[in-house]
Each structure stands twice: as structure tokens, then as C-alpha cells.
């Protein structure tokens, strides 16, 4: 029996390999879905999140329906585990995509009988729309959360056969969709050229997950004791430019004794930071602090305390890290032609550097150290004005309007 709902309410299924209710929750996709789904619920719609997990269960998390889908059982996961042992960690990507997409599509099929979803939204990451049954009146919509070839190029790794197969599966998943959108012009234009179809731009909403009254400033206060702080946070990897950050830090530390550099996040691969600082001296190491991923209650005070948040990514997609930092009034140093240009106007709402250029980054950080209080206040006011363009109410209104357009077009058979 199908569940009833109020007229005008959209019932939306989000299929995802990650979500904030799971043990690995710090990815950009997980945080985006958490914010969008909850905002949709607040304006009267009914979102359901189907997330890859190690068990099957449904529950309500602070008013949001979450359906865990076990992707560890069945033929594909068993083949996956067997090949992993046989080939010593090779051939992981394509089987992971297949197992995740198959399990999510099967769970959606059974839920659809009861829920009668109006729209299904999937991600290119792990091809979550690959096996979804397309239905008239219930369009399959794909949001591009990352650009796999660009990320691979930025990492400096060479594509393996397994990687190419996984990327082909993710591409096929997107091409099956009724409509495709991305949060940034940078990724939308790249994808339009490479997919051969229109990709719309719908930005991500800005939502601060913790109120200022709930923040825990203990960590920030223990680190900042007269020092001027530069902060890198997010996924700690070459794609995000942590090596560029550390090269600029090392140069600056030679003659700036009151500056502190902090890196917060999960290393990928593990041991990367140790490798990047292997030949550093003790005095240099003392001015750089590495911290694991942390909740927003501890992170937000660090962002507020920073002279600037430094995000020298080689490639990005309307990064949540930049949105969060700007929403807190922080100055962000990002990378030109890498997804930051839509948020940052160089010198007015932040600063942009060329990709991979640690020398320019060092000079920019030195310049930031010379700014007086009036200069910083003016920059922060410009930043908060810019952030207003991505206010959650405005973005969600636009997103719901496009959902309704796609549903109507699907029912017409367009």
C-alpha cells in the first residue's frame, strides 16, 4: 500500500554511497546531501536517503528518513572480496561501483512500491544510478559531485584498467539520467564537453551545521596564543593541494616565528603528511600542527581564529570547505580555474593563486600578514555579502523549481 502525503509535497529519493549517519561521513557528497535533504524537509517536502552500508535498516534521524542498504552481501561483493585477496588490492573500483549501484537500485525498487517517489537523485560517484529502473513521471536526476578524470590528473596517478572501467560505469550512470546538474560552472562546462549533453548549474546551499552558541573553542584557544594562524582543512591529499600548502608554509616559517600552520582532515593515502615533511627540521615541525577530522563544534572556532583558510586545490567542485569558511567570515585563498572562481573575486572576496604555485601562495600569505584591522574588516564584509547569493532559502527554492520542471517534463514524455 502506497503511503499518502499532502498535495504539493515532493517525495524524493537520494541514492548515495556515503552519508553523515555512517562511520565515514566527512566527504563533500555526504555533507551536501545532509544539508539539502534537511532543508527540503523544513520546507514541507519528504526526502529519503538510501545509503550504502553494512546492514539493512530504516530509521528517522532528526526528522529525516534514512534507509541503510547492505552492500556487503550477494554475488558481486563476494567476487569483489575474492579478487581483492587474489590480486592484492587491485581491481577494487569497478566491483565496488557495481556492488553499490546494484544494491541501492534493488532497495529503491522495493521502496518505490510503498513510497511512490516523485524523483530520484543520484550521484556520479560510484555510479549510483547505474541500475535504477527508469519510470515515466519519476525522473532520474544525476548531480555531479566530482569529476573523476580531473581528480586523477590532479593526483598525479596513472589510470589503471580497473580505474578506467570504474570511470566508464560512472559515466554510463550519468548518461542514463533524465537531467544532469553540477554545483559549479567549472565542472558543468567540463562535463558538457565530455558527456555530450547539457549539464545545468545549481549551486550548493550554505548551511552552518552548528550554531555559534554550540561551538567548543577549547582547541582553538589552546593553539592560538599570540600566533597568527593559517588553516587547511578537508580531505588531506594531493588533489586538494596539501603539498602546496606545506611548501609555502616551510618557506614562510624561515623568517616568521609567530605564524602557525594547521592541517585538519583525513589523509589519503595514510602517511602522506609524514612523507611530505620527512626532511623538515625540528623548528619547522614545531610550527605545523596536524589534526584528524573533527566535528564542526571544534572546527568552526578554528576557522574563525585563522588569519586565512588556505585551499590550494588542483581541482574542486564548488567546495563545501570554501563555502563554510566564507559563511563564517573567513578570508579564503583558493585556486584559479579549479572551482573557486565563482565564489572568490581576487582581492575583494578572497584571493586566488595559479594552480600548483607555492611561491605565489607564499607571497599571498605574507601579504595577508601585513593587513591591518580595517583592511580585514572590509574583506570580511565583502565575503559575507557574496555568501548571501548562496543563502539556503534561495538555493532550495531554485532546486525545488527545477525538480518540478523535470517531473512535469518526464510526465509529458519530453
Steps between C-alpha positions, in 0.01 A plus 500: 500500500640838399543758774290817472638851510384859477431652162804692377743293704781348299624159608864477395744209519871574527732206418848540642812301594560725805299695754552675830334221699774255400849444641670675204298819484745780420472496122361795307216291356387382844495853638323640193222240522461549872443871452277479193282218634441677830425831328248326273334352808482842664304644206245219501640232272582138580858396424623144550872416501603152383861450605746216444572326829594167657143427615143562393272712717281811485486768766425868552801721574385836638190496282669359188431151365822303448499152343822306544563254218731204556752487216720232660275203412433332168695375200677823404641579848623139532672522161641837608651355818639198317670711234636736763676211675613343175630816334635669814276808516464542123169501312313674780337799333278345233362225728438752775299712254301198379424369851398842632283591200331159488412493871364856502289443188351181642409672827348795312288264289333351809463837674345655190201266528421641842620859470422596138792738468459803274870529419821305554832683533829315462867592489770426247714374790482119498238508223200487731252536213646220289222245561207721602185412309384806310132584535283757324408776740786420738813641336849380584717806567879488529706751697871511419681494832845458350679477167693174519743559208591845631559362849721224366704748299537724807619208712784419261398133480475304176163340417487123541266271307289470814480878535396541136226240537372667815499841334317356196231356730459834676473673164233254384309565820489874430405454135192299607363799692207711381692815597847579635619789715818611675562752777762699306544638150852356500379138524180559299691634199758222519229234528292646215799469269586148613148357531361662188185619677375803689606532863324766704649697790323496836730615784516337841329683789698651783397355835700520821435170676576634849375822659765732641362439849572127460861538390783366715794746482729299730723365222525832317589684819771245585663542158472873447706669771622810326583314180345584167330191360466369144261205468460220246205266557314234307629191326878496540629392160695623199183582307411752770852646493621420850853470361476853358380627837792336680761629251375856549491446877860381511623804308304738721617339823863587425450860612156510667521360850149594612308318224331164549383266224225248573382209284170334592361193324534138399814410305464332163716299478588442867849623582495777238580779747794308645634447151460867405684622812761225518798735458365783718701621798370499855439876512290479183297206627425687823310768306278255307218309668329197347154414635252226399151572370282662762142610550381849417476594869883494517572591137298821472694680778824406320367650178396818682844528663695461174656797323397309186377160389734368231353259242746468206310218325614383160135426420176546692123526455346798681675382818307473827820597685505836323127556555526425872803722551346794314171460687699544821655819361841346442737610224564211258798454273391266220615398154408664172331282236432223749146565625563801727456778244123511545538566872815712515572828324874540542584776747136577581333187640816300553808416299583270207836350407608303191477122527797337666688825562632493858717810438197715420318348796789592731496860376124517547528375858773754575271772364216382725728534802543871419128585494370721777167465677318734263618310191395167653158636600438630149593165347276311741204726426543435127521127572175494698324697226615245241389212719148644500466393135506138616261531792326168566147636439593636158682185386230259625228704328693474174562128547132420573394702195731294279377178661143593408604592144674164454205307644257681269723442198535131591121462520465661158755255365743779408 
